[in-house]
Amino acid sequence: MPGRVRQGFVLGIFHMRTGGNPQALFLSPWQVVRDIGLLCLGGVLCAVGVNSILIPHNFVTGGITGIALIVYKIFPSLDPGMIYLVLNLPLFALAWMVVGRRFFVYSILGTVALSVSLLFFHFDLQIEDRMLNALLAGVILGVGAGLCLKTSGSQGGTDMLSVVLLKRFSIKIGNTLMVLNGLVLLLISVYYSIEAVLYTMIVVVVSSKVINLVVVGLSQRKAVFIISRHWDDISREILKDIRRGVTIIKGEGGYSRKEEKILYTVVQLTEIGTLKRLVHGIDPDAFVVISDTQEVINYRIGNQPHW
C-alpha cells in the first residue's frame, strides 16, 4: 500500500479536490468519528434551543424554515415539510458543485442529526423572562451550528449558502446568516407580531456572533511586523522556537534613510505572548506591530476549515 494511503484512511465519498494544494486532504478514521460526533452534538444543541426556547416562547424562525412558512401561508394546501425539502434541494446541489463532496455529505448528516434530535430532545428550562430566553437561545443555537460548521459540514439551509459565500467572497459565515435571517424575518413579520419578530432578531444576532466565535475562536491568526537591528537573531528564534515562517522585507527609514529589515510573520492567537517575550528578550527597543487577520489560507497556518 502506498505511503500516502497509509497516512490516512481514504473514504471515496469523502475524498476532496485539493485544487493544487500540496496538502493531501485525507480523512483518518478518528477524524471521521470526531466530525460525526460534533455533527450529532450540534444537532442536539440546536434541538434543545428550538424545542425548549423558541417553540415554548412563540419565537418565529428565519432561514429556509421561515421562507417555507411564508410559502405555506400563501399556499396552505401545500405540505410545509415538502416545501422545506424543495427549497433545500438547490442549496444541496450548489454545495456539491461549489464547495465539494465532503461538505455535501456532512451537510446531509448534519440535517439528519438535527431532524432526529428535534424528535427526542425536549427540556423545560424554567426561565420566564423572554429577553433572557432570547439571549440563551442565541448562544445555544450559535454553538450548535458552529460545531457543525467546524466539521466542514453544516445543518443545511442557509448554513450551506453562507459557506458558499465564504468560499467565493470571504464573507464571514455569521454575517451572512444574520443578513439572510434578518431579511426572512422582515418578510415573515406580516404574519406575526412585531414583538415576536424583535425577540427573534435578538436570537439571530447573538447566534451569528457566537457562530463566528466558534468557527474561528482560538484559531484566529495575528499578523506581526517587527523592525529591529537584531532582525537576524529574532528571525532564527521565531523559526526555531515558535516554528512559524518568517518573511524578510527590505525597507528604508523615512527619516534616517537607512536600510531596514522588516520581519513579517503570521502566528496563532495563543502564540502572541511567546512571540512578544522572544522579541523583547533579544531587543527591548524593537518596533512591533500586531494586527488581526480576517482570513488566512494555508495548509499549515490557515484558520479556515478545509471546505
N, C-alpha and C positions, 0 to 999 in steps of 0.2 A: 504494500500500500504506500503511495507517495507520502513524503514527509508532511506536505501541506495538509493533506487529508487527515493524517494522524493528529495534527494540532487541533482540529475541530471536527465535531460530528456534523456532517453535511446533511441537512434535510432538504430534499429537492424543492419542496414547495416554499421553503424559507430562503432559498438562495437569492441573493440580491445582486443587482447590477452595480458594479463598483465604479463605473464611469471613469476608468483610468486611475482611480485611487490605488496607490501602492499597497494599501492595507487590504488583506483578504478578509472579507466580512462574513466569516463562517460563524455559525452558532454552536456553542458547546451544549451538551445535554443540560448542564447546570444553568446556563443562561436561559434556555427554553423553559425550564421548570420555574426559574425565578420570574420570568416575564409573565407566564400564565398565572402564577401566584399573585403578582401585582395587579393583573387584569381582574382577577376574581376579587381581590381586596378592594380595588377601586369601584367595582360594581356594587359590592356590599355597602360601602360608604355612601355612594350616591343613592342607593335604595333607601338607606336609613334617612338621608336628607329629604327624599321625596315623601316616603310613607309616614315619617314621624314629624315632619315640619310643614312641608309645602301643602300637602293634602289636608291635614287637620286644621290648618290655619287659613285655608282657602286662598293661598297664593296662586297666581296664574303662572304660566310657563312660557318660555321663549323657545328659540331654536326651531328645529323641524317639527317638534311636537306642537309648538304654538301655531305654526303655519297649518299643520294638519287640522287643528281645532278651528281655525278660521275657515278652511275649506268645508269642514263639516257643518259649521254654522250656516254657510251659504247653500250647501247641498246636503241636507240632513238625511237623504236617502242613502248616501254613501257610508261605508263602514270606516270608522276612524283608524282602525288598525291597518286596513288596506291602503288608506290614504298615506299613512306614515311610511308604509313599505314602498309605495310607488315614489314618494318624494326622496327616499333614501337611495333608490337604485342608481340614479345618475351620479350621485356622490360617490358610491362604491366604485362605479365604472371610472370616474375621474381619479379616485385614489389609486386604482390599478394602473392607469396609464401614466399619471404624473409622478406619483410617489414610489410605487413599487409593490411587488407581490407580498413581501413580508408585512408591510403596513396594511395591505388589503386583508390578509388572513387574520392578523392580530385585531383589526377593527371588527371583523366578524365575531371573533372570540369575545372581544370586549362588549359588543352589542348583546350577544347571548348571555354573557355573565351578568350584565345589568338587568336584562329581562327576567332571568331566573331569580335574581336577588330581589327584584320587586315583588315577586310572588311570596317570598318566605320571610323577609326581614321587616318586622313591624315592632316599634318600640314606643312607649309612652314617656316622653321626656319631661313632662310635668313643668313646662315653662309657659307662663301665661302671657308675658309681655311680647307683643308682636315684633317690636324692634329687635329685642334680644333673639327671638326666633329667626328673624331675617338674617342677622349677623351670623348666628350659629350655622344656619343652612348654607350661607355663602362659604364659610370655612370648610364645612363637611363636603359639600359638592365640589369645591375647588381642589381639595386634597384628593378626593376620589378620581376626578377627571385628570388631575395632574399625574397621579400614579400610572394611570393607563397610558397617557401620552409619554411618560418616562420610559415605557417599554418599547417605544417606536410603534405603538398601536394607538387605538382610540376607542371611544364608545359609539362611534357612528355619528350621523347627523352633522351638525355644524363643526364638531371637532375635526372631522375629516377635511372640511373646507378650509379650516384655519391652518391645518398643516400644509395643504396645497399652497395657500397664500404665503406661508412662511418660506417654503422652498422657492417659490417664484419671485417674491418681492421682499423677503426678510422682514415681514410684519410679525410682531410678537403675537403668539397664539392667544394670550389673554385679551389683547386689544381687539383682535378680530372677533372673538366671541362676545365681547362687550358691545361692540357696534352692531353685530348681527342680531343679538338678542334684544338690544335696545330698539332696533327697527321693528322687530316682530312684536314687541310689547306695545309699541306705538300703534300698530295696526290692530292688535287684539284689544286695546283699551276701549274700542267701540262697544264691545260685548261685556266688559267687566267694569267694576267700579274703579275710579281713579286711585282710591286708597290702596286697593289690592295691587294695582299695577305699580304704584310707587314703592310699596314694600318689596315687590318682586324685583324692581330695579336695584334696590339695595343688595338683594341676593346676587344679582348678576354682577354688579360692580365688585363686591367682595370676592366672589368666586373667581372672577377674572384675574384679580391681583394675586390671589392665592395660587392659581394655576401657573402664572408666570414665575412665582417664587418656587414652586415645587419642581417645575421643569428645569429651571436654571439653578436656583438655590445656591449651595456652596460650590457649584461648578462654574460660578461666574469667574471670568478671567479679567485680569488687570494688565493694562499696557504700561510699561515703565520706560522712561527715558532717563539716562544717567550721564552727566557730564563731569569728568574728573581727570586730574592729571595722572591718576593711577588706574586708568581705564583698563590696562592690560591685566593687572592683578585682579581687578573686580570681575572682568570677563572670565578669567580662568576659574575663579571661585564659584561663579554662577554655574558654569558648565560642570564643575566637579561636585559641588555641594547640593545645589538645587536641581541639577540635571535638566536645565532648560537651555534652549538655543539662544544665542545672542547674535544680533546683527550690529556690525560696527559701521557707523555712518560718518563720513568726513564732513566736518563743519568748519566754520570760521567765526571767531568772536566779533560781534558787531562793533565793539569799542576798541579792543586790543588788536584786531585784525590778525590775531594769531590762529594758527590751525588748531582745531579741536577735534577730538574723537568723541562721538556720541554713541553710547550703547543703547540698543533698543531690544527689549525682551517682553514676552508675554508669559505671565505666571498665573497660577491659581490663586483664588482669594485667600486660601489658607497658607500660602507661601509668602505673603507680603511681609509678615513680621520677620521671618527668617531673612528675606532679602534686605530689608532695612538694616537689620543688625549687621549683616555681612558687609554692606556698603559703608556703614558708619565705622565699623572696626578697621577698615582699610583706609578710608579717607573721610574724616568727620566734616570736611568742608565740601564734599561732593554736592552737586546740584541734581536733585532727583525730582522727577515729575511722575506721578502715578494717576492714571485716568481709567475710568470704566470702559468696558467694551460691550457693545450690544450683541455681537455675534462673532464667534471665532470658529473657522472651519479648518480643521487639520486632523489627521488621524491620530496624533499624539496629544496635542494640547487643545483640540477643539472642544467646545462646550455644548454642541447640539447633538441630540440623538441621531443615529445613522438611519434616517428615514430614506 
